[in-house]
Amino acid sequence: MSDLKITGLYKRYGNIEVLKDINLDIRSGEFIVFVGPSGCGKSTLLRTISGLETISAGQLEIGGRVVNDVAPSKRGIAMVFQSYALYPHMTVFDNMAYSLKLTRTPRAEIEKKVRAAADMLQLSPYLDRLPKALSGGQRQRVAIGRAIVRNPQVFLFDEPLSNLDAALRVATRMEIAKLKESLPDTTMIYVTHDQVEAMTLADRIVVLKDGVVMQVGTPMELYDHPQSLFVAGFIGSPQMNFLTGPNAAPYKAATVGVRPEHMEVLPDGKGAWSGKVIYSEDLGSDSYIYADIGQDEAVIVRQDGKTPYHSGDTISFSPKGDLYHRFDEAGKPMGSGGVAAPVDPVQPDRELL
């Protein structure tokens, strides 16, 4: 079994707490993604799981065994780093086989494991090449293959795609997704700051902020039911619009959150909000309109296809149906529970249906 249990975990550097009371149960075979802004503690949490960082307090179990004081090499984990860290003078085959040679694995078994991993990662034609003769995506796949041959209980990925260009990130992300399908009993924990990677790869996402777990759930649970303003703003691209003050008052909330794709443009000022277009982006398949309605941040409205709106135009819009989120003064959700039609301004206290 490769289940993982974290109980009351703290990590301190002197008097500074970077991880605070982390409690997680990760089931065997899950693909878990840690996300959050820079400095939130996601990589530190991954390194405590790997054993590269000591645990200040709390308990870590892998496969039912407490491993707080177990050396990294004895934890049954394999880690893929942001940098490929390949030996430049070794071929792809030798890079992938290196850890097996250190453990004196028989040569026939090394050959079998390396070639099986190479087939899985489409690296078989490159086994005799040096890393300098590979693309960035191929080098990252070699680093993944080096981990696969160790047959770990748990895979740890520390932002493995951040050094790749956009096209390679998509291609390598697909390779990692296929890898998960081919290893259904292996637990994978993946750290990224890119919420698109999190949404597309994860069985469940762990959102961190300032060393604290803010919410754990499936991608759609976090997208549809964020439990704080922070999670609501972090999950989704572009991020959720937040309307406050008079713009939120008719909805009986301190803050109303509406995703750009959940905004509906209405004619002749019939929307809940109106303002001036300050910028528009035509992307072909869809468009983004940035409107000034008197808040610090522009409101973003997504439309399918091309937009007829340009800078200086007046635009009016409302949430589609009940696709909005209400938050109280503390940033906690109050539920949507309403209609998208604007509230009559002469009846500001009317209850939403």
Summary of the structure (lengths in Angstrom):
residues: 353
radius of gyration: 24.4
end to end distance: 49.4
largest distance: 82.3
contacts: 1103
relative contact order: 0.11
helix: 29%
strand: 30%
